[in-house]
């Protein structure tokens, strides 16, 4: 039984990998499928439980470094010609290698497109390489058992790219109908009883570190919003503290701030990168993102409150927000704080195409929104009274995030 400050690393990682798959609808459920295949290959090879754990975690996040839909599809279309696929593998490694629960998985991700005849990568990398290619060859539009001969042929024709032991394990699994059937089923329905080794938990502090990593995936997709989540997290946490909520609630709000735009992974890159006003169709597409944030986060036991706080950042007190149109007493205080934190950050932060508002103008905008019944007047008053303090915290957090962004994309620092 989990305590209120313990979270299943499997639940969180699984949900985040599903969120990353939102980047490209053409690769729906890809991470889970590769994780299932990798798990079975590793079990078939009789690897130790600890090694299987790391391979599974690496597989379920293996393309985490491919931030855009274009990158994800490029990886898919490469099939067995993987020479151009190293970049996203290195990016995935850079995201995770300093996060202790996934340190070993990061090393596996770093080489998951390495050919056996060109590299001395960890065995887990070779397992994921084969599992990834099997998953790409599967076409869920057609009967899976009908596809087995074609997939075997595709793998065999390129067998020099794969580790012999992984190929031998695959050849044994390929004869088992259940393996192919389960490959196409939701992972939660076919794995839990077989991965008790993954039922470990992480504490609130560790969860906060992982949420920050996920915020990089969200924000680093677009140069327009490369530090936005860091700003929202800092402002939300500061406002929560001003209202004297508990230290735990302040930390949970910071996590919610890091993850509030998680659903933007489902939004087309061109919309996120548009330098100007969105048209009606584009705005409707954008309005879906907070719903996706909610659906991903609510799957993680213990994050139900965070799911609401994060997903309600575009709701309004008068019910004219989106996507749930909550209002009045249904709009919790912490959700209202998140809403204001998002607005404060959005209007005061600098973007590549415009400078952030000064304090006077920002306060005018917030006051008008409160007077029109959109946001909480009391919270706006708290912002007015503490604006310098709140803005200083925002600037500091976003400057740190900008440094992380520049360091992340610095070619000289690609591999530590």
Secondary structure, DSSP 4 states (H G I P E B T S, - for coil): ---TTEEEHHHHHHHHHHHHHTT-GGGTTHHHHHHHHHHHHHHHTT--HHHHHHHHHHHHTTTTT--SHHHHHHHHHHTT--TT-HHHHHHHHHHHTTSGGGHHHHHHHHTTT--GGG----HHHHHHHHHHHHHHH--TTS-HHHHHHHHHHHHHTTGGGS-HHHHHHHHHHTT-HHHHHHHTS-HHHHSGGG-GGG--EEEHHHHHHHHHHHHHHHHTT-GGGTTHHHHHHHHHHHHHHHTT--HHHHHHHHHHHHHTTGGGGGS-HHHHT-SS---HHHHHHHTTHHHHHHHHHTTSTT-HHHHHHHHTTT--TTS-SSSS---GGGS-HHHHHHHHHHHHHHHHS-BTTBPPPPHHHHHHHHHHHHHTTSS-HHHHHHHHHTHHHHHHHHHHHHHHHHHHHHHHH-GGGS--
